[in-house]
Amino acid sequence: MIGKISGRIDYLGDDHVLIDVRGVGYVVHCSDRVLLSLPGVGEAVALYTDLLVRQDILQLFGFPTLIEKEWHRLLMSVQGVGAKASLAILGALGPDGVSRAISMGDWNSVKAAKGIGPKTAQRVVNELKDKAPAVMAMGGRGGAASPAMLDEVIETPVAAPVARAAPAPAPSAAAQAEALSALSNLGYAPGEAASAVATAAAETPEADTSGLIRAALKLLAPKG
């Protein structure tokens, strides 16, 4: 199993990137969002990878964070969702958007991904909603793949990649995970807590951990 690729970009395609690792080229398929965030040809890159093994083909799929890789694995477990559909969902929403949509039961957001129909979107939300809290809790250990050790892989050290497209501001995955843990310790059900944290993160993108907890508690407070 190939779990991570670190090297230099040889070529950027419409749906994949060719990464040179000590003279060996690896074709890694990525979502549109990930491809737009990659540096240029000749620059360093590091991606977590998932290897799809079929009778007639081997395909590598690349992700900048472990959280995104985990969502890909879970999305692929849903009936009717293949690798192409999974990348479409992640490309349209990003890993944080997928976490919010699934934890809040927002299948319309999932349906916005190219090629995803309403029935498939509803199936994704229904089958994965209970798993969203565990993925969100990966925030503290699901950081970006780092090319810091590339001097051992290529001839000369190079600068870390600079994203061409900055993601929309949002509370860090670690802050969301800490808020989720705090709510769980207060006795809230995982699904209920995840939904509140996701809503709070969307409504207060500048919030830190304590701010997220306060906002989520307001959402969870009895109405009336």
C-alpha positions, 0 to 999 in steps of 0.5 A: 500500500502506498500511503504518501507521495513526496517528490516534484511535480512533473506534470499537471493534468485535468484530473491528475498530477504526475509526481517524480520520486527519485526518477519514478513517476507516479500518476496521482488522481486528485479533485479539482480543488486539490489540483488548484491548490498544488504548486507549479511544475518542478516544485515540491509536493507531498500528498497522502494517497489511497490505492484503488486495486481492481482486476484491470487497473491500479489507481492512486488518489491524492489528498493534502490531509488525512481528514480528506483521505478518510472522507474519501474512504468513507464516501467510497463505502457508500453504495453507488459512490465510486472514486469519481463521485467521491472526488466530485463531492470533495472537490465541490465541498472540501473536507470541512464542507463534507463534514458540515453537510453530513453532520447537519443532514444537508444532502442538498449540499452533497447533491451540488457535486457534479454527477451526484443525484438526490438519491445518492446524496441522501444515501451518503448523508444517511449512511455516514452521519453517525461517522462524521463526529469521528472524522471531525475529531481527527483534526488534531492528528489530520494535518497536511502532508509536509514535504519537509523531508524532500531533501532525502527524496530529491537532489536539492531542498525546495520551498514548501508549496504555495497554494494558488487558491486560498481556501475559504476561512473557517475555524481550524479542524483542531478547534472543531475537534476540541469543541466536539470533544467538549460537547461530548464530555458534557453529555451531548450525543455525537450526532447532535454535537457534530451538527451544532459544531458544524453550524457554529463553524459555518456561522462564525468562521473567525471563532476559536475553540472557546468561541465554537463551544459557546456558539454550539451551546447556544444552538443546543440550548432548549428553545422557548 
